[in-house]
């Protein structure tokens, strides 16, 4: 298994743990099609990256958060450290990167559709659809600057790193892309609890 697929699996695992109440070992092994040993290694990476701190509630067979805050394991070195640093950065983006307000886009597109519809009928039947009732076209909304949000979280990053991070978020189940229509990066959860 490549390191990237390991990263994506760990990101999906993290997201599942954050967004669901029940995430016991049996359920997680089934959902992600992994062995108990691999699950334990993935959870250890997430713990050592300082993003989760879980304990197994044996009575309910469910992982629950401990009262201790997660802490990055500074003793780790080499390639594993690089992996944990990236895992920490990507989970930070999952939690903190500014999302695009898709309701704002949907509202604007509905208004634009109505405006265009009225213009079309106004040409065909100006008495029923008088031009003076048309009004001004809807104003394109100002959308969140996802790229600026990224650099505010990680100012020392470069463009290549940002592109790789956004690609990893897409692979992990998010929806992040450049919109030519709006001339900005769109970021929406797009999360499905399936694999």
N, CA, C and O of each residue as an XYZ file, in Angstrom:
780
protein
N       0.852     -1.186      0.000
C       0.000      0.000      0.000
C       0.892      1.241      0.000
O       1.833      1.339      0.788
N       0.592      2.171     -0.878
C       1.414      3.384     -0.952
C       1.177      4.260      0.272
O       0.161      4.150      0.958
N       2.137      5.120      0.518
C       2.038      6.031      1.660
C       0.849      6.970      1.497
O       0.214      7.356      2.478
N       0.548      7.341      0.229
C      -0.572      8.255     -0.002
C      -1.905      7.580      0.340
O      -2.782      8.210      0.930
N      -2.063      6.284     -0.033
C      -3.324      5.617      0.293
C      -3.444      5.426      1.801
O      -4.548      5.457      2.344
N      -2.324      5.231      2.476
C      -2.331      5.159      3.946
C      -2.803      6.501      4.521
O      -3.622      6.535      5.440
N      -2.286      7.594      3.976
C      -2.674      8.933      4.434
C      -4.171      9.147      4.230
O      -4.863      9.615      5.135
N      -4.669      8.807      3.048
C      -6.086      9.011      2.735
C      -6.956      8.181      3.675
O      -7.972      8.667      4.174
N      -6.563      6.939      3.917
C      -7.319      6.090      4.840
C      -7.348      6.704      6.236
O      -8.388      6.711      6.894
N      -6.205      7.219      6.685
C      -6.143      7.819      8.020
C      -6.983      9.095      8.094
O      -7.601      9.370      9.122
N      -7.009      9.869      7.022
C      -7.851     11.064      6.991
C      -9.330     10.683      7.045
O     -10.113     11.315      7.755
N      -9.705      9.659      6.300
C     -11.100      9.198      6.318
C     -11.468      8.644      7.692
O     -12.573      8.867      8.187
N     -10.544      7.931      8.290
C     -10.755      7.388      9.631
C     -10.952      8.526     10.637
O     -11.863      8.486     11.464
N     -10.091      9.530     10.554
C     -10.200     10.703     11.441
C     -11.560     11.375     11.268
O     -12.238     11.691     12.245
N     -11.943     11.587     10.019
C     -13.218     12.250      9.735
C     -14.391     11.444     10.295
O     -15.324     12.001     10.873
N     -14.326     10.129     10.114
C     -15.378      9.266     10.623
C     -15.476      9.348     12.144
O     -16.572      9.416     12.701
N     -14.332      9.340     12.804
C     -14.323      9.419     14.271
C     -14.877     10.768     14.741
O     -15.613     10.830     15.725
N     -14.527     11.830     14.046
C     -15.002     13.165     14.439
C     -16.492     13.354     14.199
O     -17.149     14.082     14.943
N     -17.036     12.712     13.171
C     -18.405     12.991     12.749
C     -19.437     11.958     13.189
O     -20.631     12.135     12.948
N     -18.989     10.881     13.830
C     -19.942      9.874     14.263
C     -19.836      9.663     15.766
O     -18.788      9.899     16.367
N     -20.926      9.217     16.360
C     -20.908      8.950     17.797
C     -20.324      7.575     18.064
O     -19.505      7.401     18.967
N     -20.758      6.584     17.260
C     -20.258      5.228     17.482
C     -19.206      4.895     16.447
O     -19.465      4.957     15.245
N     -18.021      4.542     16.913
C     -16.926      4.138     16.025
C     -16.034      3.151     16.772
O     -14.875      3.427     17.082
N     -16.619      2.001     17.045
C     -15.875      0.945     17.716
C     -14.944      0.238     16.763
O     -15.050      0.419     15.550
N     -14.039     -0.561     17.280
C     -13.048     -1.226     16.429
C     -13.684     -2.137     15.377
O     -13.233     -2.159     14.232
N     -14.713     -2.880     15.743
C     -15.342     -3.781     14.771
C     -15.978     -2.994     13.630
O     -15.832     -3.346     12.460
N     -16.682     -1.929     13.985
C     -17.334     -1.093     12.970
C     -16.291     -0.450     12.062
O     -16.482     -0.407     10.846
N     -15.188      0.051     12.630
C     -14.147      0.713     11.823
C     -13.403     -0.285     10.933
O     -13.089      0.025      9.784
N     -13.121     -1.475     11.456
C     -12.450     -2.489     10.630
C     -13.329     -2.878      9.444
O     -12.835     -3.059      8.331
N     -14.626     -3.005      9.686
C     -15.556     -3.346      8.609
C     -15.680     -2.204      7.605
O     -15.606     -2.417      6.395
N     -15.870     -0.996      8.119
C     -16.053      0.168      7.240
C     -14.844      0.405      6.335
O     -15.001      0.689      5.148
N     -13.651      0.290      6.891
C     -12.446      0.607      6.130
C     -11.743     -0.628      5.569
O     -10.689     -0.520      4.942
N     -12.331     -1.799      5.799
C     -11.785     -3.060      5.266
C     -10.321     -3.239      5.656
O      -9.464     -3.505      4.814
N     -10.056     -3.085      6.952
C      -8.700     -3.215      7.470
C      -8.682     -4.173      8.660
O      -9.710     -4.438      9.283
N      -7.505     -4.675      8.952
C      -7.350     -5.583     10.086
C      -7.284     -4.789     11.388
O      -7.106     -3.571     11.383
N      -7.431     -5.499     12.489
C      -7.319     -4.856     13.805
C      -5.935     -4.228     13.964
O      -5.801     -3.126     14.498
N      -4.922     -4.930     13.502
C      -3.550     -4.422     13.633
C      -3.367     -3.113     12.853
O      -2.758     -2.165     13.348
N      -3.904     -3.077     11.623
C      -3.792     -1.856     10.819
C      -4.581     -0.718     11.477
O      -4.120      0.423     11.507
N      -5.764     -1.029     11.999
C      -6.554     -0.015     12.695
C      -5.765      0.553     13.871
O      -5.740      1.767     14.072
N      -5.128     -0.310     14.639
C      -4.343      0.151     15.782
C      -3.170      1.027     15.340
O      -2.853      2.021     15.994
N      -2.524      0.657     14.224
C      -1.417      1.484     13.704
C      -1.930      2.847     13.236
O      -1.302      3.876     13.485
N      -3.081      2.841     12.554
C      -3.654      4.108     12.085
C      -4.031      5.004     13.259
O      -3.761      6.205     13.243
N      -4.653      4.421     14.271
C      -5.027      5.205     15.454
C      -3.794      5.722     16.183
O      -3.809      6.825     16.728
N      -2.727      4.930     16.193
C      -1.470      5.382     16.810
C      -0.902      6.573     16.033
O      -0.439      7.539     16.640
N      -0.934      6.515     14.707
C      -0.457      7.652     13.902
C      -1.284      8.899     14.198
O      -0.732      9.987     14.361
N      -2.593      8.747     14.267
C      -3.458      9.890     14.564
C      -3.171     10.441     15.968
O      -3.170     11.653     16.180
N      -2.932      9.551     16.902
C      -2.597      9.990     18.263
C      -1.227     10.685     18.277
O      -1.080     11.764     18.850
N      -0.228     10.057     17.640
C       1.127     10.621     17.647
C       1.215     11.935     16.862
O       2.088     12.763     17.121
N       0.295     12.117     15.891
C       0.246     13.383     15.152
C      -0.404     14.482     15.988
O      -0.401     15.651     15.601
N      -0.952     14.104     17.121
C      -1.550     15.096     18.013
C      -2.926     15.545     17.587
O      -3.310     16.689     17.827
N      -3.691     14.637     16.941
C      -5.021     15.045     16.478
C      -6.155     14.356     17.220
O      -7.267     14.882     17.257
N      -5.902     13.187     17.814
C      -6.932     12.523     18.623
C      -6.288     11.894     19.854
O      -5.085     11.634     19.885
N      -7.100     11.662     20.842
C      -6.686     10.927     22.051
C      -7.879     10.074     22.455
O      -8.817     10.564     23.084
N      -7.841      8.784     22.089
C      -8.974      7.895     22.320
C      -8.618      6.776     23.284
O      -7.451      6.421     23.455
N      -9.644      6.235     23.903
C      -9.510      5.015     24.691
C     -10.697      4.130     24.334
O     -11.752      4.624     23.938
N     -10.519      2.832     24.476
C     -11.590      1.904     24.145
C     -12.473      1.684     25.368
O     -12.011      1.218     26.410
N     -13.746      2.026     25.222
C     -14.743      1.737     26.244
C     -15.187      0.294     25.984
O     -16.002      0.032     25.099
N     -14.642     -0.628     26.764
C     -14.875     -2.055     26.510
C     -16.341     -2.441     26.669
O     -16.830     -3.327     25.968
N     -17.030     -1.790     27.570
C     -18.450     -2.109     27.796
C     -19.276     -1.868     26.528
O     -20.098     -2.702     26.149
N     -19.051     -0.722     25.874
C     -19.785     -0.389     24.649
C     -19.024     -0.760     23.380
O     -19.544     -0.602     22.275
N     -17.783     -1.257     23.535
C     -16.918     -1.562     22.389
C     -16.850     -0.367     21.439
O     -17.046     -0.492     20.230
N     -16.566      0.797     22.030
C     -16.541      2.052     21.274
C     -15.347      2.881     21.724
O     -15.023      2.932     22.911
N     -14.692      3.534     20.757
C     -13.611      4.458     21.111
C     -14.222      5.776     21.579
O     -15.127      6.315     20.942
N     -13.723      6.279     22.683
C     -14.185      7.563     23.210
C     -12.971      8.457     23.478
O     -11.864      7.976     23.721
N     -13.208      9.752     23.427
C     -12.122     10.698     23.690
C     -11.743     10.679     25.157
O     -12.596     10.533     26.032
N     -10.459     10.828     25.412
C      -9.993     10.927     26.786
C     -10.025     12.393     27.209
O     -10.231     13.278     26.378
N      -9.827     12.643     28.471
C      -9.812     14.025     28.953
C      -8.475     14.704     28.659
O      -8.372     15.928     28.744
N      -7.456     13.927     28.316
C      -6.143     14.504     28.000
C      -6.161     15.078     26.582
O      -6.674     14.440     25.663
N      -5.607     16.270     26.401
C      -5.578     16.834     25.054
C      -4.568     16.093     24.170
O      -3.553     15.607     24.669
N      -4.837     16.003     22.860
C      -3.880     15.361     21.956
C      -2.583     16.171     21.886
O      -2.605     17.401     21.895
N      -1.469     15.468     21.817
C      -0.158     16.119     21.771
C       0.685     15.449     20.694
O       0.744     14.221     20.626
N       1.339     16.250     19.851
C       2.239     15.724     18.825
C       3.436     15.065     19.502
O       4.018     15.632     20.426
N       3.803     13.878     19.048
C       4.935     13.141     19.610
C       6.234     13.683     19.009
O       6.621     13.308     17.902
N       6.892     14.557     19.743
C       8.110     15.215     19.252
C       9.310     14.271     19.170
O      10.330     14.628     18.579
N       9.207     13.075     19.750
C      10.336     12.148     19.725
C      10.460     11.415     18.385
O      11.490     10.797     18.120
N       9.436     11.474     17.547
C       9.439     10.772     16.267
C      10.371     11.480     15.286
O      10.426     12.709     15.251
N      11.100     10.704     14.494
C      12.054     11.271     13.534
C      11.845     10.661     12.149
O      11.033      9.753     11.969
N      12.585     11.173     11.187
C      12.639     10.594      9.848
C      11.338     10.668      9.080
O      10.556     11.608      9.217
N      11.128      9.627      8.251
C       9.957      9.585      7.371
C       8.646      9.550      8.159
O       7.646     10.140      7.752
N       8.671      8.854      9.279
C       7.444      8.795     10.076
C       7.081     10.187     10.585
O       5.906     10.553     10.608
N       8.068     10.953     10.985
C       7.804     12.321     11.436
C       7.202     13.150     10.301
O       6.243     13.891     10.514
N       7.761     13.026      9.103
C       7.224     13.753      7.947
C       5.757     13.379      7.717
O       4.919     14.238      7.443
N       5.465     12.077      7.834
C       4.087     11.613      7.659
C       3.170     12.234      8.723
O       2.075     12.701      8.409
N       3.624     12.236      9.972
C       2.804     12.773     11.065
C       2.596     14.280     10.932
O       1.516     14.789     11.233
N       3.623     14.990     10.484
C       3.500     16.440     10.280
C       2.450     16.714      9.200
O       1.613     17.603      9.354
N       2.498     15.949      8.111
C       1.517     16.145      7.041
C       0.117     15.743      7.512
O      -0.863     16.420      7.200
N       0.026     14.653      8.254
C      -1.262     14.211      8.799
C      -1.858     15.293      9.699
O      -3.058     15.560      9.639
N      -1.039     15.904     10.515
C      -1.484     16.998     11.397
C      -1.970     18.189     10.569
O      -3.010     18.779     10.861
N      -1.194     18.534      9.522
C      -1.574     19.681      8.684
C      -2.906     19.413      7.970
O      -3.776     20.283      7.930
N      -3.060     18.216      7.411
C      -4.281     17.904      6.666
C      -5.509     17.829      7.574
O      -6.588     18.279      7.189
N      -5.357     17.273      8.758
C      -6.505     17.244      9.681
C      -6.842     18.652     10.171
O      -8.006     18.964     10.420
N      -5.829     19.495     10.307
C      -6.074     20.899     10.669
C      -6.881     21.579      9.567
O      -7.792     22.357      9.849
N      -6.544     21.284      8.311
C      -7.306     21.844      7.191
C      -8.743     21.316      7.196
O      -9.686     22.071      6.958
N      -8.904     20.027      7.467
C     -10.246     19.447      7.518
C     -11.111     20.155      8.557
O     -12.308     20.352      8.353
N     -10.500     20.525      9.650
C     -11.248     21.161     10.740
C     -11.394     22.671     10.595
O     -12.376     23.244     11.065
N     -10.424     23.325      9.947
C     -10.363     24.793     10.017
C     -10.376     25.541      8.692
O     -10.576     26.755      8.683
N     -10.170     24.856      7.578
C     -10.155     25.561      6.295
C     -11.551     26.103      6.008
O     -12.546     25.388      6.136
N     -11.611     27.359      5.622
C     -12.904     28.012      5.401
C     -13.666     27.349      4.262
O     -13.126     27.165      3.172
N     -14.918     26.990      4.515
C     -15.781     26.367      3.511
C     -16.472     27.442      2.685
O     -16.711     28.556      3.151
N     -16.786     27.077      1.445
C     -17.568     27.951      0.572
C     -19.032     27.839      0.985
O     -19.536     26.741      1.222
N     -19.696     28.959      1.067
C     -21.117     28.983      1.412
C     -21.914     28.602      0.163
O     -22.227     29.456     -0.667
N     -22.240     27.311      0.040
C     -22.928     26.815     -1.149
C     -24.366     27.331     -1.223
O     -24.932     27.408     -2.313
N     -24.961     27.683     -0.093
C     -26.303     28.276     -0.106
C     -26.280     29.634     -0.795
O     -27.212     29.990     -1.516
N     -25.216     30.385     -0.569
C     -25.061     31.699     -1.207
C     -24.990     31.530     -2.731
O     -25.602     32.299     -3.472
N     -24.249     30.531     -3.190
C     -24.130     30.267     -4.628
C     -25.478     29.820     -5.183
O     -25.914     30.300     -6.230
N     -26.130     28.911     -4.490
C     -27.415     28.397     -4.946
C     -28.455     29.522     -5.057
O     -29.209     29.586     -6.028
N     -28.484     30.404     -4.054
C     -29.423     31.529     -4.061
C     -29.146     32.452     -5.262
O     -30.072     32.866     -5.958
N     -27.869     32.766     -5.493
C     -27.498     33.629     -6.612
C     -27.907     32.977     -7.932
O     -28.483     33.640     -8.795
N     -27.617     31.701     -8.097
C     -27.933     31.019     -9.362
C     -29.438     30.942     -9.599
O     -29.892     31.018    -10.741
N     -30.209     30.793     -8.533
C     -31.679     30.797     -8.672
C     -32.173     32.165     -9.125
O     -33.015     32.266    -10.017
N     -31.643     33.218     -8.504
C     -32.033     34.580     -8.895
C     -31.636     34.871    -10.337
O     -32.391     35.500    -11.078
N     -30.454     34.416    -10.735
C     -29.975     34.642    -12.098
C     -30.855     33.896    -13.102
O     -31.170     34.415    -14.174
N     -31.240     32.694    -12.747
C     -32.117     31.902    -13.621
C     -33.462     32.607    -13.800
O     -33.978     32.685    -14.915
N     -34.028     33.116    -12.713
C     -35.296     33.853    -12.796
C     -35.151     35.123    -13.652
O     -36.023     35.444    -14.459
N     -34.040     35.833    -13.461
C     -33.770     37.050    -14.218
C     -33.680     36.734    -15.716
O     -34.284     37.422    -16.539
N     -32.920     35.690    -16.059
C     -32.763     35.307    -17.468
C     -34.083     34.824    -18.054
O     -34.405     35.102    -19.209
N     -34.837     34.098    -17.240
C     -36.145     33.618    -17.673
C     -37.054     34.810    -17.996
O     -37.722     34.810    -19.030
N     -37.085     35.820    -17.127
C     -37.923     37.002    -17.331
C     -37.500     37.735    -18.609
O     -38.342     38.165    -19.398
N     -36.184     37.870    -18.800
C     -35.685     38.557    -20.010
C     -36.150     37.853    -21.282
O     -36.539     38.497    -22.257
N     -36.103     36.545    -21.257
C     -36.506     35.750    -22.410
C     -38.000     35.959    -22.718
O     -38.377     36.176    -23.870
N     -38.832     35.893    -21.688
C     -40.266     36.071    -21.888
C     -40.631     37.523    -22.189
O     -41.637     37.793    -22.844
N     -39.822     38.438    -21.714
C     -40.050     39.857    -21.961
C     -39.951     40.147    -23.464
O     -40.707     40.963    -23.991
N     -39.025     39.481    -24.147
C     -38.855     39.661    -25.588
C     -40.072     39.097    -26.334
O     -40.559     39.688    -27.297
N     -40.543     37.947    -25.865
C     -41.672     37.292    -26.528
C     -43.009     37.987    -26.249
O     -43.863     38.065    -27.132
N     -43.187     38.485    -25.034
C     -44.474     39.063    -24.652
C     -44.254     40.253    -23.710
O     -44.430     40.124    -22.499
N     -43.866     41.423    -24.270
C     -43.553     42.574    -23.432
C     -44.749     43.126    -22.651
O     -44.561     43.834    -21.661
N     -45.966     42.814    -23.080
C     -47.114     43.301    -22.320
C     -47.284     42.506    -21.026
O     -47.528     43.078    -19.964
N     -47.153     41.192    -21.125
C     -47.274     40.325    -19.953
C     -46.040     40.436    -19.048
O     -46.134     40.299    -17.828
N     -44.872     40.688    -19.678
C     -43.610     40.794    -18.938
C     -42.964     42.138    -19.277
O     -42.021     42.192    -20.066
N     -43.474     43.232    -18.678
C     -42.980     44.572    -19.028
C     -41.497     44.760    -18.664
O     -41.060     44.338    -17.593
N     -40.735     45.388    -19.552
C     -39.299     45.599    -19.311
C     -39.007     46.364    -18.017
O     -37.996     46.112    -17.361
N     -39.896     47.302    -17.647
C     -39.636     48.084    -16.426
C     -39.727     47.232    -15.151
O     -39.255     47.649    -14.093
N     -40.331     46.041    -15.251
C     -40.409     45.145    -14.088
C     -39.193     44.223    -13.961
O     -39.051     43.491    -12.981
N     -38.333     44.274    -14.956
C     -37.170     43.363    -14.954
C     -36.231     43.622    -13.788
O     -35.769     42.683    -13.139
N     -35.952     44.869    -13.524
C     -35.031     45.190    -12.440
C     -33.574     44.935    -12.819
O     -33.260     44.615    -13.966
N     -32.700     45.084    -11.838
C     -31.271     44.883    -12.071
C     -30.929     43.398    -11.978
O     -31.590     42.643    -11.266
N     -29.888     42.987    -12.706
C     -29.477     41.587    -12.588
C     -28.938     41.315    -11.182
O     -28.447     42.232    -10.523
N     -29.025     40.080    -10.721
C     -28.496     39.773     -9.379
C     -26.985     39.968     -9.341
O     -26.288     39.775    -10.338
N     -26.507     40.349     -8.189
C     -25.073     40.601     -8.017
C     -24.389     39.296     -7.610
O     -24.828     38.601     -6.693
N     -23.305     38.986     -8.317
C     -22.560     37.782     -7.987
C     -22.029     37.889     -6.559
O     -21.463     38.919     -6.192
N     -22.200     36.854     -5.754
C     -21.775     36.946     -4.361
C     -20.256     36.968     -4.212
O     -19.527     36.436     -5.049
N     -19.803     37.583     -3.147
C     -18.387     37.519     -2.799
C     -18.208     36.232     -2.005
O     -18.820     36.041     -0.955
N     -17.361     35.359     -2.524
C     -17.190     34.053     -1.897
C     -15.947     34.023     -1.019
O     -15.051     34.858     -1.150
N     -15.914     33.055     -0.134
C     -14.796     32.882      0.783
C     -13.516     32.630     -0.024
O     -13.548     31.952     -1.051
N     -12.412     33.168      0.437
C     -11.136     32.972     -0.229
C     -10.439     31.777      0.412
O      -9.699     31.916      1.386
N     -10.695     30.589     -0.162
C     -10.189     29.334      0.391
C      -8.664     29.311      0.367
O      -8.025     28.825      1.301
N      -8.094     29.836     -0.700
C      -6.624     29.859     -0.821
C      -6.011     30.739      0.270
O      -5.014     30.357      0.884
N      -6.590     31.894      0.511
C      -6.092     32.784      1.575
C      -6.272     32.119      2.937
O      -5.425     32.263      3.818
N      -7.372     31.394      3.109
C      -7.609     30.680      4.363
C      -6.511     29.642      4.598
O      -6.029     29.477      5.719
N      -6.125     28.951      3.533
C      -5.042     27.958      3.632
C      -3.752     28.632      4.115
O      -3.111     28.168      5.058
N      -3.385     29.735      3.450
C      -2.126     30.402      3.797
C      -2.185     31.103      5.156
O      -1.147     31.342      5.773
N      -3.372     31.429      5.620
C      -3.455     31.995      6.972
C      -3.211     30.899      8.015
O      -2.691     31.170      9.097
N      -3.593     29.656      7.679
C      -3.341     28.530      8.581
C      -1.883     28.057      8.500
O      -1.286     27.682      9.509
N      -1.320     28.082      7.281
C       0.043     27.591      7.062
C       0.820     28.579      6.199
O       1.055     28.318      5.019
N       1.220     29.711      6.776
C       1.871     30.764      5.993
C       3.218     30.355      5.387
O       3.656     30.946      4.400
N       3.875     29.354      5.968
C       5.185     28.940      5.454
C       5.072     27.963      4.280
O       6.091     27.576      3.707
N       3.858     27.562      3.916
C       3.651     26.614      2.815
C       3.863     27.292      1.474
O       3.778     28.514      1.354
N       4.141     26.466      0.461
C       4.266     26.992     -0.899
C       3.100     26.485     -1.752
O       2.292     25.677     -1.294
N       3.023     26.962     -2.983
C       1.896     26.639     -3.859
C       1.835     25.139     -4.175
O       0.747     24.566     -4.240
N       2.965     24.520     -4.365
C       2.989     23.090     -4.667
C       2.435     22.278     -3.491
O       1.680     21.326     -3.690
N       2.809     22.651     -2.288
C       2.309     21.967     -1.096
C       0.797     22.157     -0.975
O       0.075     21.216     -0.646
N       0.318     23.384     -1.243
C      -1.119     23.648     -1.162
C      -1.869     22.774     -2.160
O      -2.897     22.187     -1.821
N      -1.365     22.683     -3.382
C      -2.033     21.872     -4.400
C      -2.064     20.398     -3.998
O      -3.079     19.728     -4.186
N      -0.962     19.889     -3.448
C      -0.925     18.494     -2.986
C      -1.905     18.284     -1.824
O      -2.591     17.264     -1.760
N      -1.960     19.249     -0.919
C      -2.882     19.139      0.215
C      -4.331     19.137     -0.259
O      -5.138     18.345      0.226
N      -4.666     20.014     -1.198
C      -6.031     20.064     -1.714
C      -6.371     18.763     -2.449
O      -7.499     18.279     -2.359
N      -5.414     18.202     -3.164
C      -5.618     16.924     -3.848
C      -5.886     15.813     -2.830
O      -6.758     14.972     -3.043
N      -5.141     15.811     -1.731
C      -5.347     14.803     -0.673
C      -6.726     14.969     -0.045
O      -7.387     13.974      0.254
N      -7.173     16.208      0.161
C      -8.512     16.431      0.718
C      -9.590     15.897     -0.229
O     -10.579     15.314      0.213
N      -9.390     16.102     -1.538
C     -10.325     15.532     -2.523
C     -10.353     14.016     -2.415
O     -11.425     13.411     -2.396
N      -9.188     13.406     -2.345
C      -9.097     11.953     -2.248
C      -9.737     11.436     -0.961
O     -10.233     10.311     -0.910
N      -9.719     12.269      0.072
C     -10.283     11.871      1.370
C     -11.795     12.069      1.439
O     -12.407     11.756      2.460
N     -12.409     12.586      0.368
C     -13.866     12.678      0.336
C     -14.441     14.076      0.352
O     -15.658     14.247      0.418
N     -13.578     15.081      0.293
C     -14.076     16.453      0.232
C     -14.251     16.856     -1.228
O     -13.899     16.096     -2.131
N     -14.783     18.026     -1.458
C     -14.982     18.538     -2.803
C     -14.314     19.903     -2.849
O     -14.854     20.892     -2.354
N     -13.124     19.941     -3.453
C     -12.363     21.188     -3.510
C     -11.824     21.347     -4.928
O     -11.112     20.479     -5.433
N     -12.170     22.466     -5.563
C     -11.828     22.638     -6.982
C     -11.857     24.119     -7.339
O     -12.432     24.941     -6.626
N     -11.222     24.434     -8.462
C     -11.259     25.804     -8.965
C     -12.491     25.967     -9.841
O     -12.706     25.184    -10.767
N     -13.302     26.984     -9.552
C     -14.484     27.286    -10.357
C     -14.141     28.390    -11.346
O     -13.821     29.511    -10.953
N     -14.211     28.062    -12.638
C     -13.961     29.086    -13.669
C     -15.090     30.119    -13.669
O     -14.871     31.300    -13.939
N     -16.284     29.655    -13.365
C     -17.434     30.556    -13.340
C     -17.269     31.637    -12.280
O     -17.550     32.809    -12.530
N     -16.807     31.235    -11.084
C     -16.680     32.184     -9.984
C     -15.245     32.671     -9.768
O     -14.985     33.531     -8.926
N     -14.321     32.101    -10.547
C     -12.905     32.495    -10.500
C     -12.326     32.425     -9.077
O     -11.629     33.328     -8.615
N     -12.645     31.318     -8.414
C     -12.131     31.098     -7.066
C     -12.154     29.604     -6.762
O     -12.773     28.823     -7.484
N     -11.485     29.225     -5.704
C     -11.505     27.833     -5.264
C     -12.752     27.615     -4.413
O     -13.043     28.390     -3.502
N     -13.472     26.562     -4.722
C     -14.668     26.169     -3.988
C     -14.282     25.010     -3.062
O     -13.608     24.067     -3.479
N     -14.715     25.094     -1.811
C     -14.460     24.006     -0.866
C     -15.738     23.681     -0.127
O     -16.266     24.495      0.631
N     -16.229     22.463     -0.365
C     -17.409     21.989      0.341
C     -17.114     20.604      0.885
O     -16.276     19.879      0.348
N     -17.806     20.244      1.951
C     -17.529     18.959      2.585
C     -17.713     17.788      1.628
O     -16.795     16.986      1.465
N     -18.854     17.672      1.004
C     -19.069     16.579      0.070
C     -18.844     15.219      0.688
O     -18.537     14.259     -0.019
N     -18.992     15.122      2.003
C     -18.604     13.900      2.710
C     -19.703     12.861      2.674
O     -20.872     13.152      2.925
N     -19.304     11.649      2.358
C     -20.210     10.506      2.395
C     -19.631      9.511      3.390
O     -18.421      9.286      3.414
N     -20.481      8.919      4.204
C     -19.994      7.899      5.138
C     -19.992      6.525      4.477
O     -20.609      5.576      4.961
N     -19.295      6.454      3.381
C     -19.130      5.165      2.709
C     -17.752      5.151      2.097
O     -17.083      6.178      1.988
N     -17.349      3.972      1.705
C     -16.023      3.838      1.091
C     -16.109      3.239     -0.281
O     -15.085      3.056     -0.940
